[in-house]
Amino acid sequence: MSAAQNTMSGSPRTDWLRIACIALVIGALGISGYLSYTELTRSSVACLEVGGFDCDLVQNSSYSKVMGIPVGVLGFLANLFLLALLVLEDRIAFLQDNGITIFFATILFAVLFSLWLIYVQAVLLKAFCVWCLAHELIVAALFILAILRLRSHLAGGEE
């Protein structure tokens, strides 16, 4: 059976993993959308008022942009890409065969970038952004689900 046929008739477990990924990506879109909005409008970020948290410091640091593009905007675009992969993986032949692997590769890059951002917050800035940490937690959860989806796909072509 081809990967396309397996995706169309996915097992309940694989359907659950995909639905969970979609839900998490939508949550990540909400966070990255909010951070993009505050960065592009130069608005103050709502933040916890406890020691160690300073969202504005993190958002306005020299590390908050990559080649002039705000990290929140990059995250928003990456999340849109991930959502498109998930939504279209059973509709486009190329994605039926490669979507799970592309999703895994994209989220692997995202988790590595998130680890860098956590290092920047903890070591270089000595301040955390609760929104950033929430997004990074979602990325970590998506990485775990991506591993499970890829393993299932490689083991039996389930996805």
Secondary structure, 3 states (H helix, E strand, C coil): CCHHHHHHCCCHHHHHHHHHHHHHHHHHHHHHHHHHHHHHHCCCCCCCCCCCECHHHHHCCHHHEECCEEHHHHHHHHHHHHHHHHHHCCCCHHHHHHHHHHHHHHHHHHHHHHHHHHHHHHHHHCCECHHHHHHHHHHHHHHHHHHHHHHHHHHHCCC
